[in-house]
Amino acid sequence: MPITSSASLQALADAQALQARVDQLFAAWDRPDSPGCALGVIRDGRLIYARGYGMANLEHAIPITPQTVFDIGSTSKQFTA
């Protein structure tokens, strides 16, 4: 029988609740006929959740994953200026 502390059980429950809430928020984009997004949640400097929602390419049925590369071109200038 594994020995688990109540703190680690609480952390697991918190992570599962976070994942469920994020998945609920992005459910509208998590369809095979919809463009979508990829996201990462960072807490205390660590990536605690990463997921893709929807499709990267509708024509070829390629889903978005956390590893999907997005060609954003010059759109990042407004965030870095």
DSSP file (Angstrom, degrees, kcal/mol; ACC not computed):
  #  RESIDUE AA STRUCTURE BP1 BP2  ACC     N-H-->O    O-->H-N    N-H-->O    O-->H-N    TCO  KAPPA ALPHA  PHI   PSI    X-CA   Y-CA   Z-CA
    1    1 A M              0   0    0      0, 0.0     2,-0.1     0, 0.0     0, 0.0   0.000 360.0 360.0 360.0 125.8    0.0    0.0    0.0
    2    2 A P        -     0   0    0      0, 0.0     2,-0.6     0, 0.0     0, 0.0  -0.423 360.0-133.6 -70.7 143.6    1.5    3.4   -1.0
    3    3 A I        +     0   0    0     -2,-0.1     2,-0.4     2,-0.0     0, 0.0  -0.879  30.0 177.4 -98.7 123.5    2.0    5.9    1.7
    4    4 A T        -     0   0    0     -2,-0.6     2,-0.1     4,-0.0     0, 0.0  -0.987  24.0-128.9-129.9 134.6    0.7    9.3    0.6
    5    5 A S     >  -     0   0    0     -2,-0.4     4,-1.9     1,-0.1     5,-0.2  -0.423  22.3-120.2 -78.1 157.1    0.6   12.5    2.7
    6    6 A S  H  > S+     0   0    0      1,-0.2     4,-2.3     2,-0.2     5,-0.2   0.824 113.7  58.7 -65.7 -29.4   -2.6   14.6    2.9
    7    7 A A  H  > S+     0   0    0      2,-0.2     4,-2.3     1,-0.2    -1,-0.2   0.914 106.9  45.6 -65.9 -42.1   -0.7   17.5    1.4
    8    8 A S  H  > S+     0   0    0      2,-0.2     4,-2.1     1,-0.2    -2,-0.2   0.864 112.2  51.6 -71.3 -33.1    0.2   15.5   -1.8
    9    9 A L  H  X S+     0   0    0     -4,-1.9     4,-2.3     2,-0.2    -2,-0.2   0.902 110.8  48.5 -65.2 -40.2   -3.4   14.3   -2.0
   10   10 A Q  H  X S+     0   0    0     -4,-2.3     4,-2.7     2,-0.2    -2,-0.2   0.901 110.0  51.6 -66.0 -40.6   -4.7   17.8   -1.7
   11   11 A A  H  X S+     0   0    0     -4,-2.3     4,-2.4     2,-0.2    -2,-0.2   0.902 110.5  49.0 -62.4 -40.7   -2.2   19.0   -4.4
   12   12 A L  H  X S+     0   0    0     -4,-2.1     4,-2.4     2,-0.2    -2,-0.2   0.919 112.0  48.1 -64.1 -44.0   -3.5   16.2   -6.7
   13   13 A A  H  X S+     0   0    0     -4,-2.3     4,-2.3     1,-0.2    -2,-0.2   0.901 111.6  50.6 -63.2 -41.0   -7.1   17.2   -6.0
   14   14 A D  H  X S+     0   0    0     -4,-2.7     4,-2.4     2,-0.2    -2,-0.2   0.912 110.9  48.8 -63.0 -42.7   -6.3   20.8   -6.7
   15   15 A A  H  X S+     0   0    0     -4,-2.4     4,-2.5     1,-0.2    -2,-0.2   0.903 111.9  48.6 -64.4 -41.5   -4.5   19.9  -10.0
   16   16 A Q  H  X S+     0   0    0     -4,-2.4     4,-2.2     2,-0.2    -1,-0.2   0.888 111.5  49.7 -66.5 -38.4   -7.5   17.8  -11.1
   17   17 A A  H  X S+     0   0    0     -4,-2.3     4,-2.3     2,-0.2    -2,-0.2   0.904 111.2  49.7 -65.8 -41.1   -9.9   20.6  -10.2
   18   18 A L  H  X S+     0   0    0     -4,-2.4     4,-2.8     2,-0.2     5,-0.2   0.938 111.1  48.9 -62.1 -47.2   -7.8   23.1  -12.2
   19   19 A Q  H  X S+     0   0    0     -4,-2.5     4,-2.6     1,-0.2    -2,-0.2   0.906 111.5  49.4 -60.1 -42.6   -7.7   20.8  -15.2
   20   20 A A  H  X S+     0   0    0     -4,-2.2     4,-1.9     2,-0.2    -1,-0.2   0.903 112.6  47.7 -64.0 -40.8  -11.5   20.3  -15.1
   21   21 A R  H  X S+     0   0    0     -4,-2.3     4,-2.2     2,-0.2    -2,-0.2   0.920 113.5  46.4 -67.7 -44.4  -12.1   24.0  -14.8
   22   22 A V  H  X S+     0   0    0     -4,-2.8     4,-1.9     2,-0.2    -2,-0.2   0.929 112.5  50.7 -63.8 -44.8   -9.8   24.9  -17.7
   23   23 A D  H  < S+     0   0    0     -4,-2.6     4,-0.3    -5,-0.2    -1,-0.2   0.877 110.0  51.2 -60.1 -37.4  -11.2   22.2  -19.9
   24   24 A Q  H >< S+     0   0    0     -4,-1.9     3,-0.9     1,-0.2     4,-0.3   0.911 108.6  51.0 -65.5 -42.3  -14.7   23.5  -19.1
   25   25 A L  H 3< S+     0   0    0     -4,-2.2     3,-0.3     1,-0.2    -2,-0.2   0.851 117.9  38.0 -63.5 -35.0  -13.7   27.0  -20.1
   26   26 A F  T >X S+     0   0    0     -4,-1.9     3,-1.4     1,-0.2     4,-0.6   0.263  82.2 107.9-102.0  11.4  -12.3   25.9  -23.4
   27   27 A A  G X4 S+     0   0    0     -3,-0.9     3,-0.9    -4,-0.3    -1,-0.2   0.831  71.2  63.7 -58.6 -34.2  -14.9   23.2  -24.2
   28   28 A A  G 34 S+     0   0    0     -3,-0.3    -1,-0.3    -4,-0.3    -2,-0.1   0.780 108.7  41.0 -63.1 -25.9  -16.4   25.3  -27.0
   29   29 A W  G <4 S+     0   0    0     -3,-1.4     2,-1.5     1,-0.2    -1,-0.3   0.489  90.6  91.0 -98.9  -5.0  -13.2   25.2  -29.0
   30   30 A D    <<  +     0   0    0     -3,-0.9    -1,-0.2    -4,-0.6     6,-0.1  -0.438  64.4 111.9 -92.6  63.6  -12.4   21.5  -28.3
   31   31 A R  S >  S-     0   0    0     -2,-1.5     3,-1.2     3,-0.2    24,-0.2  -0.935  74.5-123.2-133.6 153.9  -14.2   20.2  -31.4
   32   32 A P  T 3  S+     0   0    0      0, 0.0    29,-0.1     0, 0.0    -2,-0.0   0.576 112.1  50.0 -74.5  -7.1  -13.0   18.5  -34.5
   33   33 A D  T 3  S+     0   0    0      2,-0.1    25,-0.1    28,-0.0    -3,-0.1   0.084  99.9  80.9-114.6  22.6  -14.7   21.2  -36.7
   34   34 A S  S <  S-     0   0    0     -3,-1.2    21,-2.8    -5,-0.2    -3,-0.2  -0.984  74.0-125.5-134.1 135.9  -13.3   24.2  -34.9
   35   35 A P  B     +a   55   0A   0      0, 0.0    21,-0.2     0, 0.0     2,-0.1  -0.392  46.1 171.7 -62.7 159.5  -10.0   26.1  -34.9
   36   36 A G        -     0   0    0     19,-0.9     2,-0.3    18,-0.1    18,-0.2  -0.428  23.1-107.6-145.0-143.1   -8.7   26.3  -31.4
   37   37 A C  E     -C   53   0B   0     16,-1.5    16,-3.2    -2,-0.1     2,-0.4  -0.958  12.0-129.9-156.3 167.1   -5.8   27.2  -29.1
   38   38 A A  E     -C   52   0B   0     -2,-0.3     2,-0.3    14,-0.2    14,-0.2  -0.958  29.6-178.4-122.2 146.7   -3.0   25.8  -27.0
   39   39 A L  E     -C   51   0B   0     12,-2.4    12,-2.0    -2,-0.4     2,-0.4  -0.975  17.5-159.2-144.4 159.1   -2.4   26.9  -23.4
   40   40 A G  E     -C   50   0B   0     -2,-0.3     2,-0.5    10,-0.2    10,-0.2  -0.997  10.9-148.9-135.5 141.1   -0.2   26.4  -20.5
   41   41 A V  E     -C   49   0B   0      8,-2.9     7,-3.0    -2,-0.4     8,-1.2  -0.952  15.1-165.6-111.2 125.1   -0.8   27.1  -16.8
   42   42 A I  E     +C   47   0B   0     -2,-0.5     2,-0.4     5,-0.2     5,-0.2  -0.935   8.4 179.1-114.8 130.6    2.2   28.2  -14.8
   43   43 A R  E >  S-C   46   0B   0      3,-2.7     3,-1.8    -2,-0.5    -2,-0.0  -0.997  72.7  -9.0-131.6 129.4    2.1   28.2  -11.0
   44   44 A D  T 3  S-     0   0    0     -2,-0.4    -1,-0.1     1,-0.3     3,-0.1   0.858 130.3 -54.5  53.1  38.9    5.1   29.2   -8.9
   45   45 A G  T 3  S+     0   0    0      1,-0.2     2,-0.4    -3,-0.0    -1,-0.3   0.518 117.1 107.7  78.2   5.5    7.3   29.2  -12.0
   46   46 A R  E <  S-C   43   0B   0     -3,-1.8    -3,-2.7     0, 0.0     2,-0.6  -0.932  73.8-119.3-119.5 140.9    6.4   25.6  -13.0
   47   47 A L  E     +C   42   0B   0     -2,-0.4    -5,-0.2    -5,-0.2     3,-0.1  -0.661  36.5 169.8 -73.5 117.9    4.2   24.4  -15.9
   48   48 A I  E     +     0   0B   0     -7,-3.0     2,-0.3    -2,-0.6    -6,-0.2   0.581  62.9  18.9-109.0 -13.0    1.4   22.5  -14.2
   49   49 A Y  E     +C   41   0B   0     -8,-1.2    -8,-2.9   -31,-0.0     2,-0.4  -0.928  57.0 173.5-158.7 132.9   -1.0   22.0  -17.1
   50   50 A A  E     +C   40   0B   0     -2,-0.3     2,-0.3   -10,-0.2   -10,-0.2  -0.996  15.6 151.6-140.4 135.2   -0.6   22.1  -20.9
   51   51 A R  E     -C   39   0B   0    -12,-2.0   -12,-2.4    -2,-0.4     2,-0.4  -0.990  32.4-135.1-160.0 152.4   -3.2   21.2  -23.4
   52   52 A G  E     -C   38   0B   0     -2,-0.3     2,-0.4    12,-0.3   -14,-0.2  -0.873  17.6-161.6-109.6 148.5   -4.4   21.9  -26.9
   53   53 A Y  E     -C   37   0B   0    -16,-3.2   -16,-1.5    -2,-0.4   -23,-0.2  -0.989  51.4  -7.5-129.8 137.4   -8.1   22.5  -27.9
   54   54 A G  S    S-     0   0    0     -2,-0.4    10,-2.3   -18,-0.2     2,-0.4  -0.309  95.8 -39.0  78.8-160.7   -9.6   22.2  -31.4
   55   55 A M  E     -aB  35  63A   0    -21,-2.8   -19,-0.9     8,-0.3     3,-0.2  -0.846  24.5-162.5-114.3 138.8   -7.8   21.8  -34.7
   56   56 A A  E    S+     0   0A   0      6,-2.9     2,-0.4    -2,-0.4    -1,-0.1   0.792  96.4  19.2 -79.7 -32.4   -4.6   23.2  -36.0
   57   57 A N  E   > - B   0  62A   0      5,-1.8     5,-2.2     1,-0.1     4,-0.5  -0.900  63.2-171.6-143.4 108.9   -5.6   22.3  -39.6
   58   58 A L  T > 5S+     0   0    0     -2,-0.4     3,-0.7    -3,-0.2    -1,-0.1   0.886  86.6  55.6 -68.0 -39.6   -9.3   21.7  -40.4
   59   59 A E  T 3 5S+     0   0    0      1,-0.2    -1,-0.2     2,-0.1    -2,-0.0   0.873 119.2  31.2 -62.8 -38.6   -8.7   20.4  -43.9
   60   60 A H  T 3 5S-     0   0    0      2,-0.1    -1,-0.2    -3,-0.0    -2,-0.2   0.293 106.8-121.0-105.3   8.9   -6.2   17.7  -42.8
   61   61 A A  T < 5 +     0   0    0     -3,-0.7    -3,-0.2    -4,-0.5    -2,-0.1   0.901  52.1 162.1  53.2  48.8   -7.8   17.0  -39.4
   62   62 A I  E   < -B   57   0A   0     -5,-2.2    -6,-2.9   -30,-0.0    -5,-1.8  -0.886  28.6-142.8-100.7 116.5   -4.7   17.9  -37.4
   63   63 A P  E     -B   55   0A   0      0, 0.0     2,-0.4     0, 0.0    -8,-0.3  -0.358  17.3-108.9 -77.1 157.7   -5.4   18.6  -33.8
   64   64 A I        +     0   0    0    -10,-2.3   -12,-0.3   -27,-0.1   -27,-0.1  -0.695  40.6 178.1 -82.0 135.9   -3.7   21.2  -31.7
   65   65 A T    >   -     0   0    0     -2,-0.4     3,-1.7   -14,-0.1   -12,-0.1  -0.795  48.4 -96.6-125.8 171.5   -1.4   19.9  -29.0
   66   66 A P  T 3  S+     0   0    0      0, 0.0   -15,-0.1     0, 0.0   -28,-0.1   0.720 126.2  54.7 -61.7 -17.9    0.9   21.6  -26.5
   67   67 A Q  T 3  S+     0   0    0      2,-0.1     2,-0.1   -15,-0.0    -3,-0.0   0.445  78.2 125.3 -94.1  -0.6    3.7   21.1  -29.0
   68   68 A T    <   -     0   0    0     -3,-1.7     2,-0.5     1,-0.1    -4,-0.1  -0.363  55.6-139.8 -61.7 133.1    1.8   22.8  -31.9
   69   69 A V        -     0   0    0     -2,-0.1     2,-0.5     2,-0.0    -1,-0.1  -0.856  14.1-154.2 -96.6 126.1    3.9   25.6  -33.5
   70   70 A F        -     0   0    0     -2,-0.5     2,-1.2     3,-0.0     3,-0.1  -0.873  11.0-140.7-103.4 130.8    1.8   28.7  -34.4
   71   71 A D        +     0   0    0     -2,-0.5    -2,-0.0     1,-0.2    -1,-0.0  -0.759  33.9 162.9 -88.4  95.2    3.0   31.0  -37.1
   72   72 A I    >   -     0   0    0     -2,-1.2     3,-2.2     1,-0.2    -1,-0.2   0.511  18.2-173.7 -97.5  -4.6    2.0   34.4  -35.6
   73   73 A G  G >   -     0   0    0      1,-0.3     3,-0.6     2,-0.1    -1,-0.2  -0.190  65.4 -12.3  54.6-130.6    4.2   36.5  -37.8
   74   74 A S  G >  S+     0   0    0      1,-0.2     3,-1.5     2,-0.1     4,-0.4   0.359 107.3  98.9 -87.5   5.2    4.2   40.2  -36.8
   75   75 A T  G X  S+     0   0    0     -3,-2.2     3,-0.6     1,-0.3     4,-0.3   0.734  73.0  65.5 -68.1 -18.6    1.3   40.0  -34.3
   76   76 A S  G X> S+     0   0    0     -3,-0.6     4,-1.3     1,-0.2     3,-1.2   0.663  79.8  82.1 -77.0 -13.7    3.7   39.7  -31.4
   77   77 A K  H <> S+     0   0    0     -3,-1.5     4,-1.6     1,-0.3     3,-0.3   0.865  85.3  57.4 -59.3 -36.6    5.1   43.3  -31.9
   78   78 A Q  H <4 S+     0   0    0     -3,-0.6    -1,-0.3    -4,-0.4    -2,-0.2   0.756 109.1  46.3 -67.8 -22.1    2.1   44.8  -30.1
   79   79 A F  H <4 S+     0   0    0     -3,-1.2    -1,-0.2    -4,-0.3    -2,-0.2   0.708 118.4  39.5 -90.5 -21.6    3.0   42.8  -27.0
   80   80 A T  H  <        0   0    0     -4,-1.3    -2,-0.2    -3,-0.3    -3,-0.1   0.526 360.0 360.0-105.6  -8.0    6.7   43.5  -27.0
   81   81 A A     <        0   0    0     -4,-1.6    -1,-0.2    -5,-0.2    -3,-0.1   0.488 360.0 360.0 -75.5 360.0    6.7   47.2  -28.0
